[in-house]
Amino acid sequence: MSETGSLRATCAAAFQAGLNAANPAVAVRKALGKADVPMPGPGGALYLAAIGKAAVGMAEEAMALLSPRRALIITNRENVAPVRGAEVLAAGHPVPDAQGADAAQKLEAMAGALTPEDVFLVLVSGGASAMLPAPLAGMTLDDKIAVNRLLLASGADITETNIVRQALSRLKGGGLARLAAPAQVAALILSDVVGDDPRVVASGPTAPPIADRAAARDVAHRLGVWPDLPASVQSLLSAPDEGEAGPVLADNRVIGGNAASVAAMAAATPGARVRDDPLMGDVADAAQVVLSYFDGPGGVVLFGGETTVRLRGHGRGGRNQELALRVAMLAAQQGREFAFLSGGTDGRDGPTDAAGGLVDHGSIARIKAAGGDAAALLANNDSNHALALSDDLWVTGATGTNVADLQVLALGR
């Protein structure tokens, strides 16, 4: 195997180790083995709701260990699979849709019918925020979709995005837990956000809100999306805060996340260095961080995190594909063998079928040989096309999990 082939294989193996560590069934099994779910009272029962990209795997394991009276699973279409004894619903992601709105109503009906003797176990994973559109009175689903599209294109990080989402939702920011009261609510959370804040994962359906309505209004102004927001949304965000909506009484336990997957990559890659600070912020800045390691010794450097992209063009891509393309462009003149993989653990990067990109020192030359102009494609946010030309798309298919992004840099001598 050539040195480039070996470096690419090293990246692929490390990423797979990180992905294996995000197995939702294993995470649920470990969590339920360490702490018992509260027991229903006399005449009560256990009810289970699993929401997000890892919902099927999480629910299957929980249902094998417990005996819920009813189980409702809501996930994105790519991860839908039949689960015996459960109702499985598909919903749109990353843009909300009517099926997701219907699923949200079913979840609300389920939670709202619980009694003080019941226990409500909620299995939360990334992606559930978009999958469960429950707009406040005065908003339509189309308004919700418009807000989501604006936030996706704005370069907002996940916390900023979810501050706005929470201010416009019946379920987010603890809304689901409040609706389920007075039942006992417990949540097992597979985190897709850096820092593993339960308020941010899936917009915190069982956790208190991140911030108030005024903060959401400030975020919209700061991101420059305020003028384009639907009038109904501007009206809601401009109204005075109504104060505390009520306590959020839930036992929230984070059972896995990005840091655990990075640690698993390190364990599977002897001698690898781990960047302690996550890769966050704009992809252009993140690419410069990756490039800084080219001045050091050979070997492997591991990263985790979640970057952002501000859309200025009309091409197809995602944050991981664009990061890989930017690194390839910056490193093209370094004269050093390397391979770099940036991928989403959910298997989908932006509105594409790729999870990310795996590039090397010859990627830009291959794009040019195939008739492409890497710089022009990047300017149009068309990283998917660029990496397709160089045969560098990293395609895993839907993984059934989601713990944000993983990156691997393998440097030659």
N, C-alpha and C positions, 0 to 999 in steps of 0.2 A: 504494500500500500504506500502511495506517495505521502510525503509529509503533509500536504494539504488534506489528503483523504483522511489521514490519521487525526489531524486537528479537528476536522469536521466530525469524525466519529466520536471524539472525546466530548465535543459539545453536545452531541445527540444523547450520549449515554448519561451525562450529568443532568441534562434536562429531564430525561425519563426518570431518573432517581428522585428528582424533586416532584415530579408529577405523581409517582407512586406514593409518596408521603402524603399526598393530598387525597388519598382514597377515602371517600365519605363514609363507607361502611365501616372501615377500620376505626375511624375517628369516633363514630357513634358507639361502636362496641366498647371501645376503651372508656368513653365518657360514662356510659350506663353501668360499666363494671366498677367505676370508682364512686358513683353517687346514685342513690336511688331516686327515681321519680316519685313525687308525693303520691300517697295513696288516696283514692277517692273516698269520700265519706259514705255513710249509710244511704243506699239508694242511688249513689252517684256512679260515674263511669269515667274511664279515660278516653279522651278524644285527641286525635292526632292530626296536625296539619303540617305538611312539608312544602316549603316554598323556595324557589330558586333553581339555579342550574344543577345543583347536586341533590335536588329533592328526591328523586327516585332512589338513588343509592342510600341516602340517609333513611328514607322511610322503610325500605325493604329490611334494613338491619334492625331498626327499632321495632318493626312489627314482628320480626322473628323472635325478639326478646320480650316483647310486651303483648298485651291483648287489648288493643283499643276497641271501643264499641264502634267507632267510625273513624275512617282515615281519608283525608282529602289531600291530594298531591297536585301541586301547580308548578309546572316547569316550562322551559322553552321548547319549541317544537322539535329541535334536534335531539333533545334528551328524553322525549316522551317514550315510555315503555309501559306495558301492562303490569300491574302489581296486584296480585291476588288479594282480595279483601279491601281494596282501596279504589276510590274514584280518582282517576288521573285526568287532569285538564291541561291543555296546551295554551300558551299565551305568547304574545309577541315580545321580542327582544332584539335589538336595544330600543326599538320604538314601540310604545304601547299600542294595543289594538283592541277591537271590540271583544274578541275572545277573552283577553285579559280582563276587561271590564266585567264581563259575565262571571269569570272566575272569582274576581274580587267580591262580587255580590254574594256568591255562594259561600265564600269564606266568612263574610260578615254575618250571613244568616246562621252559619254554624256557631260562630263565637257568641253571637247575641242570644242564642238559645240555651247557653250553659247555665247551670245552677250552682249554688254555693257548695254543693257536695261533689261537683265534677272536678276533674283535673284536665287541663288543656296543655298538651305537649306540642310545642311549635319547633320545627326543625328549619332553621334559617340558613340560606346560602346566598352568595352573590347573584345578582341579576333579578332578584325578586322585586326590586323597586319598580323597574319598568314593566314587569309582568303583571303587576296588580294596580292598575290605574283606578283610583277611587276619588275622582275630583270632588271638591267641595261644592256645595249648592251655589249656583250662579255660573259654574263652569261647565263646559261640555267636554266630551272625550276628545274632540278635535282640538280644543284649546290645550288640553293636556299633551296631546301629540306635538302641537306646535312648540310648547315650552320645552319639551324633551329634545326636539330637533335643534332648537336654538342653543341649549346647554351643551349638547354633543359637539356642536360646531364652534363653540366659544373658546375652547381651551380650558374650561373650568376643571378643577380637580374634583375628586369624588365627594369631598366634604362640602365644597361650595355647591355642587350639583344637588346634594341631598338636603342642604339647608333650604334651598328653594322648593324642592319636591315636598319636603315635610310641611311647609307652610300652605300647601295647596291640596293636601290629601286628608281623607278620613281615616286611613289605616296607618300611615307613616308616623314617625315620632311618637310611638307608644299608642297609637290609635287602636291597634288590634288588641293589645292587652287591656286597655280601658273598656273596650267593647265586651271582652270576655269576662270581666269582673261581674260577679264576685267569685267566680271559679278560681282555683289555684292555677297559676300560669307558670310554666317552666319552658325555657328555650335553650336549645343546643345550637350553637352558631358556628358555622364554618366560615371563617373570615376571608374576604377577598380584598381587604383594605389594609394598607400599611398602618401599623399601630393597633389593629384589632379592636377598635372602639365599637362596641355593640350599637351605639347610637348611629353609626355611619353605615354599617353593613346592612344592605337592603333597605336603607333609610330608617332603620330602627323600628320595626313594627311592634316590638315588645320592650323598647327602651325609651327613656325620655328624649325629647327633641334636642337637637344640637344647639339650636338658637331660636330666637323669636321671629315674628313676622317682619319686624323692622330690619333685622339682620338679613333676611331673605331679600328685602327690597334693596338694601345696600349692595348685596352681591350682584343682583341683576344690573344695577347701575354700573358697578365696577367692571363687570364683564362686557358692558356695552350692548347688552341685549334688551334693555328696558324699552327703547322705542319700538321694538318689533314684537313685544309681548302682546297677546290678545287683550282687548279692552277689559274683558272680564277679569283677567289675571292682574292687570294693573290696578283695577278697582279693589280686588281682594287684598293685594299687598299694600295698598295705600290706606286701608282701614286701620283704625287704632287696634293695638293688641288687646285681646279680650282677657288677658291674664291667664293664670294656670288653668288648664282644662281638666285638672284632676290628677291625682297621683298615678304613676305607672307602677303597678305591683306585679313584678315578675322576677323569677330567678333566671338570670341570663348567664349562660356559661359558654365561653369561647372554647371550642374543641379542636381547632386547627387553624392554620393561616400561613402566610407567606414566609415568615421567619422559620417555621418548622420545615418548610420545603427547601429553603436555602441551606439549612443545617443538614438535611438529608443529601443534598447535592455534594456538600463538603465531605460527608462521611463516605460517599461513593467515589470521591476523586482525591486520592491521597496526594498531599502536597499542595493542594489548591489554596489560593488566598481568597478570603471572603471580604468584600467591601462592607464595612459595618453600616454605613449610611445608605439607605435605600435610594435607588434611582427614581427621582421624582421630578416634577416640573416639566417644562417644555422639552420636547425630544431633541431640539438643537443643543440645548445645554447638556442634556444627558449624553449625547454623542461625544461632546468634548470631554466629559468625565471618562468615558470608555477609552478615548484616544490617549488620555494622559498616561495610561498603563503601558503604552508602546515604548516609553522611555525606560521601562524597567526590564527585569530579566524575563526569560521565557517561562512558560508554565501556564497555569490556568487561574483565571480570576472569576469569581462567582458574584452575581448581583441578584437582588430582588427588588420589587417596587412596582410603581405604576406611573408612567409618564403621561403627558397630555399633548394633544395636537390641536393647533388652531387652523381650521380649514380656510384656505384662501383660494383653492382651485376647485375643480369639479371631477377629479379623478377618484379612483377607488383605492382604499388602503386602510391602514389602522396604525395605532401608535407603535406597535412592535415592528411592523414592516417598514415604517418610516425610520425608526431608530436604526434598524439593520442597514437600510440603504444609506443613511447619513454616515454611519461608521465606515461602510465600504468606500464611500466617496472620500472621506477624510483620510483614510488609511491607504488609499491607492498609491500615493507617492512615498510611502514609508519604506518601500523596498524590503518588507519583512513578511515572511509567511505568517498567516493568521487565519483563524476562523472565529466568527462571532454569531451567536444565536440569541435572538430575542423572541420570546413566545408567550402567549397567553395560556394559562393553565386550563382555561375552559375550551380551548381548541378553536376559538373564533376571535379574530382580530378585526374590529370594525365590521362593516357590512360586506365581508368577504368570507370565502371558505377556508382561508388560511389562518393558522394560529400565529404566524409571524414570519420571520426570515432567518435563514442560515447562510451567511455570506463569507467570502474569503478574499484573498488578495487579487484574484482574477475576476471578481464579479463585475466590476465596472467595464473591464475589457470585453467581457461576454455580452453585456448589455449593448455596447457599441457595435460589436460584431453582428448582433442580431438586428441592427438598424435603429436602436434606441439612443436617446440622449438623456443620461441619468439626471443631469441638472434640470432639464426642462420637465422631465417627468416628476421630479421632486417638487418643483415649483407649482405643479398642478395637483399636488397631493395624490399622485398616481403611483405610489410605491408598489402596489400590487402588480401593475403592468410591468414596471421595471424589473422586479424580482422574478416575474414569470419569464422574461426574456433571458435572464441569466440562470434560470433553473434553480433559483434559490428560495422559493416559497417553502415555508415549513408548515406542512399539512398533517394534522393529527386526526381530524374528525372530532366530533363532539366527545368530550372526555367524561362528562357526567360529574365534574367537579369544578371548582373555581376558587383559587387563592391568589389572584392577581397575576403578575408577570414574573418570569424568570429569565435571566440573561447569563450567558457563559461566553467568556473570551478565552480562546486558546492561542497562545503566542509561540511561534517557532523560535529557533535560536537566533 
